[in-house]
């Protein structure tokens, strides 16, 4: 911002760490694993309409219907809330606020990815058991 010598030194130090610790390659590698795990969930859960991203910045689109691609906003909020109960912080994004946004820290590992996806799988499976369809969160009568 200010272009001061201190700001420049901080910026150079960050770039040095990124290079020395190969954090770009790490993000690409772990991100690929996370994307694959999430794509496996897409095959299992019809509410997942799309999985897209690059590196560790990934979006999971939740939809009510594959034909109309209606945003599953309530369901996305529900998943984010349940993940928060498990100490996993995600947010929603997109015009319909139905995209689960993954943007973990650079130290995020493959084990972390497996943990997050397992929790998400549990939540989606539980949600599917409790609701009549992925269209609403109403409990079965």
C-alpha positions in Angstrom: 0.0 0.0 0.0 2.3 2.7 1.3 5.4 1.7 -0.6 7.4 2.2 2.6 10.6 0.2 3.1 8.9 -1.9 5.8 6.0 -2.7 3.6 8.4 -3.7 0.8 10.4 -5.9 3.2 7.3 -7.7 4.3 6.2 -8.3 0.8 9.6 -9.7 -0.2 9.6 -11.9 2.9 6.2 -13.3 1.9 7.3 -14.0 -1.6 10.5 -15.7 -0.2 8.4 -18.1 1.9 6.0 -18.8 -0.9 9.0 -19.8 -3.1 11.1 -21.6 -0.4 8.2 -23.7 0.9 6.8 -24.3 -2.6 3.4 -23.2 -1.4 2.0 -22.8 -5.0 2.8 -26.4 -5.8 1.4 -27.5 -2.4 -1.9 -25.6 -3.1 -2.1 -27.2 -6.6 -1.4 -30.7 -5.3 -3.8 -30.5 -2.3 -6.4 -28.7 -4.3 -6.4 -31.5 -6.9 -7.0 -34.0 -4.2 -9.8 -31.9 -2.7 -11.4 -31.4 -6.1 -11.4 -35.2 -6.7 -12.9 -35.9 -3.3 -15.6 -33.3 -3.9 -16.3 -34.7 -7.4 -16.8 -38.2 -5.8 -19.4 -36.5 -3.5 -21.1 -35.1 -6.5 -21.6 -38.6 -7.8 -23.1 -39.6 -4.5 -25.3 -36.5 -3.7 -27.6 -35.1 -6.3 -27.7 -31.7 -4.6 -24.2 -31.1 -5.8 -24.5 -29.5 -9.2 -20.9 -28.6 -10.0 -17.5 -28.6 -8.4 -15.1 -26.0 -9.8 -12.0 -24.1 -8.9 -8.2 -24.0 -9.0 -5.7 -24.7 -6.3 -7.3 -24.4 -2.9 -10.0 -22.0 -4.1 -12.9 -24.2 -4.9 -16.7 -23.8 -5.2 -19.3 -26.5 -4.7 -22.6 -25.5 -6.4 -25.7 -26.8 -4.5 -28.8 -27.1 -6.7 -32.4 -28.2 -6.1 -33.0 -29.7 -9.6 -30.5 -30.7 -12.3 -32.8 -29.6 -15.1 -33.5 -26.1 -13.8 -30.3 -25.7 -11.7 -32.4 -23.8 -9.1 -30.1 -22.6 -6.4 -30.3 -24.6 -3.1 -29.8 -21.5 -0.9 -31.4 -22.9 2.3 -29.6 -26.1 2.0 -26.2 -24.4 1.5 -26.8 -22.3 4.6 -27.7 -25.5 6.5 -24.5 -27.2 5.4 -22.4 -24.2 6.3 -24.1 -24.1 9.7 -23.6 -27.8 10.4 -19.9 -27.6 9.3 -19.4 -24.7 11.7 -20.6 -26.9 14.5 -17.7 -29.2 13.5 -15.2 -26.3 13.6 -15.1 -26.1 9.8 -15.6 -22.6 8.4 -17.0 -22.2 4.9 -19.1 -19.5 3.4 -21.6 -19.3 0.6 -21.2 -17.2 -2.5 -22.8 -16.7 -5.9 -25.9 -14.9 -7.0 -28.1 -17.5 -5.3 -25.8 -17.8 -2.2 -25.8 -21.5 -3.0 -22.1 -22.1 -3.7 -20.0 -23.5 -0.8 -16.7 -21.6 -1.0 -13.6 -23.4 0.0 -10.6 -21.1 0.6 -8.4 -22.7 3.3 -5.1 -21.5 4.5 -1.9 -22.5 2.6 -1.0 -25.0 5.3 -4.2 -27.1 4.5 -3.2 -30.7 4.0 -4.5 -33.8 2.2 -5.6 -35.1 5.6 -7.5 -31.8 6.2 -9.2 -32.2 2.8 -10.3 -35.8 3.6 -11.6 -34.6 7.0 -13.6 -31.8 5.6 -15.1 -33.9 2.8 -16.0 -36.7 5.2 -17.8 -34.2 7.5 -19.6 -32.7 4.5 -20.6 -36.2 3.3 -22.0 -37.0 6.7 -24.0 -33.8 6.8 -25.4 -34.3 3.2 -26.2 -37.9 3.9 -28.0 -36.9 7.2 -29.8 -34.1 5.4 -31.0 -36.5 2.7 -32.3 -39.0 5.2 -34.3 -36.3 7.1 -35.8 -34.5 4.2 -38.3 -35.7 1.6 -36.0 -34.5 -1.2 -33.1 -32.1 -1.6 -35.6 -29.4 -2.4 -36.5 -28.5 1.2 -35.3 -29.0 4.7 -38.8 -30.1 5.9 -38.7 -33.2 8.1 -40.6 -36.3 6.8 -44.0 -36.6 8.3 
